[in-house]
Amino acid sequence: MKRFPIFLLSMLIGIYAWSQGCVAIRNVAGISPDLLFENIQPNDKVIFNITNRYFEASDTYRGDKFITDTLVTNRIYTLNISMLRLFNNGWSLGFSVPVSANSRNNGADHKGPGTLPRYTTHSFGLGDIRFTVYKWLLKPSASKKGNIQAGLGLKLPTGDFRYQDYFVRNDSTKVLAPVDQAIQLGDGGTGITGELSAFYSFNGKVSLFFT
């Protein structure tokens, strides 16, 4: 029965949660239980981690107004493969490689706005690779139940930002062209990334993560 209030709270948060943003923003991180110190042994030097993320955007809003003339569905699946090299005094170096399989289903990109049927374009491949230096802000040996980690990294333009697929123009013609930016594999730029992660372990069964 002790677990029921936690389950109920998570359901209520899910019901009353709203989000809004641009689907062109790339997935560049994942929440990992490896943040917990109890998963790291004293002699561990390298952590290898794989996280998955699936994102689907099927509704379009302008402010709080639902837009019905776009009829667009974007689906983005990302497999993120990362390796973390551990050093002394809470320092570490991370290497992250995302691989994405994306799709965009609509009619406007093909035969024009408001047209049916809808068609699907795809993209698949390597995303933008990142190198990141991390530091635990609290002394790890004295803060095993909870800690905060800051990261500063470099994002490289390894993902194809001009990925192409076929667009239907009429019943007999298809044109090879770049897919919409929402499903491109990269953004084409080199950038500096900032991260802030934290965890707190209430007991052996319940932990809170923040990224």
Residue pairs with C-beta under 8 A, 6 or more apart in sequence:
6 206
20 61
23 55
23 57
23 74
23 76
23 182
24 181
24 182
24 184
24 187
26 98
26 127
26 128
26 159
26 186
26 187
27 53
27 55
27 76
27 78
27 80
27 98
27 100
28 96
28 98
28 127
28 128
28 130
28 155
28 193
29 80
29 96
29 195
29 211
30 51
30 52
30 53
30 80
30 82
30 211
31 51
31 197
31 209
31 211
32 49
32 51
32 82
33 39
33 207
33 209
34 40
34 47
34 49
34 84
35 147
35 149
35 197
35 199
35 209
36 199
36 201
36 207
37 140
37 144
37 147
38 144
38 201
40 47
40 86
44 86
45 85
45 86
46 83
46 84
46 85
46 86
47 83
47 84
47 86
48 82
48 83
48 84
49 81
49 82
49 83
49 84
50 79
50 80
50 81
50 82
51 79
51 80
51 82
52 77
52 78
52 79
52 80
53 76
53 77
53 78
53 80
54 75
54 76
54 77
54 78
55 74
55 75
55 76
55 77
55 78
56 73
56 74
56 75
56 76
57 72
57 73
57 74
57 182
58 72
58 73
58 74
59 66
60 66
60 67
60 70
60 72
61 67
69 113
69 114
70 106
70 108
71 106
71 107
71 108
71 114
71 118
72 104
72 105
72 106
72 108
73 104
73 105
73 106
74 102
74 103
74 104
74 105
74 180
74 182
74 183
75 102
75 103
75 104
75 105
76 100
76 102
76 182
76 183
77 100
77 101
77 102
78 98
78 99
78 100
78 127
79 98
79 99
79 100
80 96
80 97
80 98
80 99
81 96
81 97
81 98
81 99
82 94
82 95
82 96
82 97
83 94
83 95
84 92
84 93
84 94
84 95
84 134
85 92
85 93
85 94
85 95
86 92
87 93
90 135
90 136
90 137
90 139
90 140
91 133
91 134
91 135
92 133
92 134
92 135
93 131
93 132
93 133
93 134
94 130
94 131
94 132
94 133
94 134
94 151
94 153
95 129
95 130
95 131
96 129
96 130
96 131
96 132
97 126
97 127
97 129
98 126
98 127
98 128
98 129
98 159
99 125
99 126
99 127
100 123
100 124
100 125
100 127
100 159
100 185
101 122
101 123
101 124
102 122
102 123
102 124
102 182
102 183
102 185
103 120
103 121
103 122
103 123
103 183
104 120
104 121
104 179
104 180
104 182
104 183
105 118
105 119
105 120
106 118
106 119
107 113
107 114
107 115
107 116
107 117
107 118
107 119
108 114
108 115
109 119
109 121
109 167
109 180
110 118
110 119
110 167
110 168
110 169
111 168
111 169
111 170
119 167
119 168
121 165
121 166
121 167
121 179
121 180
121 183
122 165
122 179
122 183
123 160
123 163
123 165
123 179
123 183
123 184
123 185
124 185
125 159
125 160
125 163
125 185
126 158
126 159
126 160
126 185
127 158
127 159
127 185
127 186
128 155
128 156
128 157
128 158
128 159
128 185
128 186
128 187
129 155
129 156
129 158
130 153
130 154
130 155
130 156
130 193
131 153
131 154
131 156
132 151
132 152
132 153
132 154
132 193
132 195
133 151
133 152
133 153
134 149
134 150
134 151
134 195
135 149
135 150
135 151
136 143
136 147
136 148
136 149
137 147
137 148
137 149
137 150
138 146
138 147
138 148
140 147
144 201
145 200
145 201
146 198
146 199
146 200
146 201
147 198
147 199
148 196
148 197
148 198
149 195
149 196
149 197
149 198
150 194
150 195
150 196
151 193
151 194
151 195
151 196
151 197
152 192
152 193
152 194
152 195
153 192
153 193
153 194
153 195
154 190
154 191
154 192
154 193
155 189
155 190
155 191
155 192
155 193
156 190
157 186
157 187
157 188
157 189
157 190
158 186
159 184
159 185
159 186
159 187
160 184
160 185
160 186
161 181
161 184
161 185
161 186
161 187
161 188
162 178
162 184
162 188
163 178
163 179
163 183
163 184
163 185
164 176
164 177
164 178
164 179
165 176
165 177
165 179
166 174
166 175
166 176
167 174
167 175
167 176
167 177
168 174
169 175
178 184
195 211
196 210
196 211
197 209
197 210
197 211
198 209
198 210
199 207
199 208
199 209
199 210
200 207
200 208
201 207
201 208
202 208
